[in-house]
Amino acid sequence: QVQLRESGGGLVQTGDSLTLSCQATGRTLSLFAIAWFRPAPGKELEFVAGLSRSGGRTDYADSVKGRFTISKLNGKTVNLQMNSLKPEDTAVYYCALDATARSAVIRDTPSVYEYWGQGTQVTVSS
């Protein structure tokens, strides 16, 4: 069993940066592919960024490519560095773990992710 807790959200202005953290308890993150999601218009959840179980691959939504970076800090913590924030980045951000993806695969479908955190709110003012 794994429990996830996100932190680092807050209220910032356009152009500012934030670093979100996802802290895992119970099992090491090296067993999972990891992703960040957020709600989006017309979708229940939108894939934002992902890191493969091998740690060798990352993937990003087009809307955040070049601005966001996902990285594993250690065996229990994954960060999402968010730069050049825009009002449209305002959302609750959730980290999630995929236990069944192959080593180099990152999946963008929320339903395949088994473990989820409670989310952290990011608000970007214009």
Solvent accessible surface area in square Angstrom, and as a share of the most:
residue,aa,sasa,rsa
1,Q,158,0.70
2,V,6,0.03
3,Q,127,0.56
4,L,14,0.07
5,R,156,0.57
6,E,14,0.06
7,S,47,0.30
8,G,37,0.35
9,G,30,0.29
10,G,29,0.28
11,L,132,0.66
12,V,21,0.12
13,Q,122,0.54
14,T,71,0.41
15,G,48,0.46
16,D,58,0.30
17,S,58,0.38
18,L,30,0.15
19,T,56,0.33
20,L,0,0.00
21,S,29,0.19
22,C,0,0.00
23,Q,70,0.31
24,A,2,0.01
25,T,73,0.42
26,G,61,0.58
27,R,98,0.36
28,T,51,0.30
29,L,0,0.00
30,S,59,0.38
31,L,80,0.40
32,F,2,0.01
33,A,0,0.00
34,I,0,0.00
35,A,0,0.00
36,W,0,0.00
37,F,0,0.00
38,R,14,0.05
39,P,58,0.37
40,A,19,0.14
41,P,136,0.86
42,G,91,0.87
43,K,123,0.52
44,E,154,0.69
45,L,37,0.18
46,E,31,0.14
47,F,21,0.09
48,V,0,0.00
49,A,0,0.00
50,G,0,0.00
51,L,8,0.04
52,S,0,0.00
53,R,84,0.30
54,S,67,0.43
55,G,39,0.37
56,G,68,0.65
57,R,111,0.40
58,T,62,0.36
59,D,53,0.28
60,Y,37,0.14
61,A,18,0.14
62,D,125,0.65
63,S,58,0.37
64,V,0,0.00
65,K,116,0.49
66,G,82,0.79
67,R,31,0.11
68,F,5,0.02
69,T,70,0.41
70,I,5,0.03
71,S,52,0.33
72,K,66,0.28
73,L,120,0.60
74,N,79,0.41
75,G,32,0.31
76,K,76,0.32
77,T,10,0.06
78,V,0,0.00
79,N,25,0.13
80,L,0,0.00
81,Q,62,0.27
82,M,0,0.00
83,N,59,0.30
84,S,58,0.38
85,L,0,0.00
86,K,79,0.34
87,P,53,0.33
88,E,122,0.55
89,D,0,0.00
90,T,57,0.33
91,A,14,0.11
92,V,42,0.24
93,Y,0,0.00
94,Y,53,0.20
95,C,0,0.00
96,A,0,0.00
97,L,0,0.00
98,D,1,0.00
99,A,42,0.32
100,T,105,0.61
101,A,6,0.04
102,R,192,0.70
103,S,48,0.31
104,A,50,0.39
105,V,55,0.32
106,I,23,0.12
107,R,76,0.28
108,D,90,0.46
109,T,65,0.38
110,P,38,0.24
111,S,98,0.63
112,V,47,0.27
113,Y,9,0.03
114,E,103,0.46
115,Y,27,0.10
116,W,82,0.29
117,G,8,0.07
118,Q,162,0.72
119,G,20,0.19
120,T,16,0.10
121,Q,86,0.38
122,V,0,0.00
123,T,47,0.27
124,V,7,0.04
125,S,44,0.28
126,S,129,0.83
